[in-house]
Amino acid sequence: MSGDVHVRFCERLGGRVPGATRLIILVKSKRAGVRVLASITRFVEQRLKLVVNDQKSQVAPVSRCKFLGFTFHGKQLRWHPKALAKFKREVRRLTGRSRGISMDARMEELTTYLRGWINYFGIASGYQRCDDLDNWIRRRIRMCFWKQWRLPRTKVRNLIRLGVSLDEAIPAAMSSKGYWRNSRSKIIHRALSNKHLEKLGLFSLRTRWVELHYGS
């Protein structure tokens, strides 16, 4: 009903209806959903002379609905799997180890994206997911550092500078494991600790989620 009122209100003022308006209507049963969908479709197409997208209009359980990047689970608002997959693709792009940019520039781009994303999606339930994503992002940043250091002597020098002993730094720098596997090693994790990455400006989804739900 609110959508009907909104459209009539805009028409009365001579306004224009957006070209793509999304609306979700909650009813108690599938039969009611079929009836309401048919009624709304007739009203929109016959009275308003607009087109209803049949491919995106459906009667379905609320848990299967995707609305502006969100879905519903009982009384909880959650991220839709497609929205989460898109987020991960973008983070992978920003933290791609072959990108020829400095770590400062990479961190700035990543922070801008993460802040904007969580400011929009942070209204949903997702504390544990934010924590898991933070761990994954930190691992990707460690991988980028490891790739950027490249030569064993550079790795040794940087590990020592970050508090690792020479006896530990040399075997770590000479490891034949790939960058992604090395990013999990205890030595690299200790050198590039969570606290150190935070000082470098790495944004935390979990921290921002807590701020949005409970205040700073």
C-alpha positions in Angstrom: 0.0 0.0 0.0 2.8 2.4 0.8 4.2 2.0 -2.8 0.7 2.9 -4.2 0.5 6.0 -2.0 4.1 7.1 -3.0 3.3 6.8 -6.7 0.0 8.7 -6.5 1.7 11.4 -4.4 4.5 11.8 -7.1 1.9 12.0 -9.9 -0.2 14.6 -8.2 2.9 16.8 -7.9 3.9 16.2 -11.5 6.9 14.1 -10.4 8.4 11.3 -12.4 8.4 7.6 -11.3 12.0 6.1 -11.2 12.7 3.9 -14.2 13.6 0.9 -11.9 11.7 0.8 -8.6 12.1 -2.2 -6.4 9.4 -3.2 -3.9 9.0 -6.2 -1.6 5.5 -7.0 -0.3 5.1 -9.4 2.7 2.0 -11.5 3.0 1.1 -14.6 5.1 0.7 -17.3 2.4 1.6 -18.2 -1.1 -2.0 -17.9 -2.2 -2.1 -14.3 -0.9 1.2 -13.6 -2.6 -0.1 -14.8 -6.0 -3.2 -12.7 -5.6 -1.3 -9.5 -4.5 1.2 -9.9 -7.3 -1.5 -10.1 -9.9 -3.3 -7.1 -8.4 -0.2 -5.0 -8.3 0.8 -6.0 -11.8 -2.6 -4.9 -13.2 -2.5 -1.6 -11.3 1.1 -0.8 -12.4 0.6 -1.7 -16.1 -3.0 -0.6 -16.6 -3.3 2.4 -14.4 0.2 3.7 -14.4 1.2 2.5 -17.8 4.5 1.1 -16.5 6.1 -2.2 -17.3 6.5 -4.9 -14.6 9.6 -7.1 -15.1 8.2 -10.6 -15.1 11.7 -12.2 -14.7 12.4 -10.4 -11.5 8.9 -10.4 -10.1 8.1 -13.6 -8.1 6.2 -15.1 -5.2 8.7 -16.8 -3.0 9.6 -17.5 0.7 11.2 -14.4 2.2 14.4 -16.3 2.8 14.9 -16.7 -1.0 14.3 -13.0 -1.8 17.1 -10.7 -2.7 16.4 -7.0 -2.0 19.0 -4.3 -2.6 21.8 -6.8 -1.7 20.1 -8.2 1.4 18.1 -11.3 2.2 16.0 -12.4 5.2 16.4 -15.2 7.7 13.6 -15.3 10.1 13.7 -11.9 11.8 17.3 -11.3 10.8 18.5 -9.1 7.9 21.5 -10.7 6.2 23.8 -10.1 3.2 22.7 -11.9 0.1 25.3 -14.5 -1.1 25.6 -12.6 -4.4 26.4 -9.4 -2.6 29.1 -11.2 -0.5 30.6 -12.8 -3.6 30.8 -9.4 -5.3 32.5 -8.0 -2.3 35.1 -10.7 -2.3 35.8 -10.3 -6.0 36.5 -6.6 -5.5 38.7 -7.2 -2.4 40.7 -9.8 -4.4 41.1 -7.2 -7.2 42.3 -4.5 -4.8 44.7 -6.9 -3.0 45.9 -8.7 -6.1 49.6 -9.4 -5.5 50.5 -8.5 -9.1 49.1 -4.9 -9.0 52.0 -2.5 -9.5 51.1 0.0 -6.8 52.6 0.9 -3.4 51.3 -0.7 -0.2 50.2 2.8 0.9 48.1 3.4 -2.2 46.7 -0.2 -2.0 45.8 0.3 1.7 44.1 3.7 0.9 42.0 2.2 -2.0 41.1 -0.8 0.1 40.0 1.3 3.1 37.8 3.5 0.9 36.0 0.5 -0.5 35.7 -1.4 2.9 34.3 1.7 4.7 31.7 2.4 2.0 30.7 -1.2 1.8 30.2 -1.7 5.5 28.4 1.6 6.0 25.8 0.3 3.6 25.7 -3.4 4.5 26.5 -2.9 8.2 22.8 -2.7 9.1 22.5 -6.5 8.7 23.4 -9.1 11.2 27.0 -10.0 10.6 29.4 -9.7 13.5 31.0 -13.1 13.0 31.1 -12.7 9.3 32.9 -9.4 9.7 35.4 -11.0 11.9 36.0 -13.8 9.4 36.3 -11.3 6.6 38.8 -9.2 8.6 41.0 -12.3 9.0 40.8 -13.1 5.3 41.7 -9.5 4.3 44.6 -9.4 6.7 45.9 -12.6 5.2 45.7 -11.1 1.7 47.6 -8.0 2.8 50.3 -10.2 4.3 50.5 -12.0 1.0 50.9 -8.6 -0.8 53.8 -7.6 1.5 55.5 -11.0 1.0 55.3 -10.6 -2.8 56.5 -7.0 -2.7 59.6 -8.0 -0.7 60.4 -10.6 -3.3 64.1 -11.3 -2.8 65.2 -13.5 0.2 67.6 -10.8 1.5 64.8 -8.2 1.4 62.5 -10.5 3.3 65.1 -11.2 5.9 65.8 -7.5 6.4 62.1 -6.6 6.8 61.4 -9.5 9.1 64.2 -8.5 11.4 63.1 -4.9 11.3 59.6 -6.1 12.4 61.0 -8.0 15.4 61.8 -11.5 14.0 65.1 -13.1 15.0 67.8 -13.8 12.3 67.5 -17.5 13.0 63.8 -17.5 12.3 63.9 -15.0 9.4 66.3 -16.9 7.2 64.3 -20.1 6.9 61.1 -18.1 6.4 62.7 -16.1 3.6 64.0 -19.2 1.9 60.7 -21.0 2.0 59.6 -22.5 -1.4 55.9 -22.3 -0.5 53.7 -19.9 -2.6 52.8 -16.4 -1.4 49.3 -17.4 -0.3 50.5 -20.4 1.8 53.3 -18.3 3.3 50.9 -15.7 4.4 49.6 -18.1 7.0 53.0 -18.8 8.5 53.5 -18.0 12.2 56.6 -15.9 11.5 54.9 -13.6 8.9 51.8 -13.4 11.1 54.0 -12.3 14.0 55.9 -9.8 12.0 52.8 -8.4 10.3 50.6 -8.7 13.3 47.0 -7.4 13.4 48.2 -4.5 15.5 50.9 -3.6 13.0 48.5 -3.7 10.1 46.0 -1.5 12.1 48.8 1.1 12.5 49.4 1.0 8.8 45.7 2.0 8.3 44.0 -1.3 7.5 40.3 -0.8 8.1 38.4 -3.2 10.3 34.9 -4.3 9.2 34.2 -5.8 12.7 35.1 -2.5 14.5 32.8 -0.5 12.2 30.0 -3.0 12.5 30.1 -2.7 16.3 30.1 1.1 16.0 27.0 1.0 13.8 25.1 -1.3 16.1 26.3 -0.2 19.6 27.9 3.2 19.1 31.6 4.1 19.2 
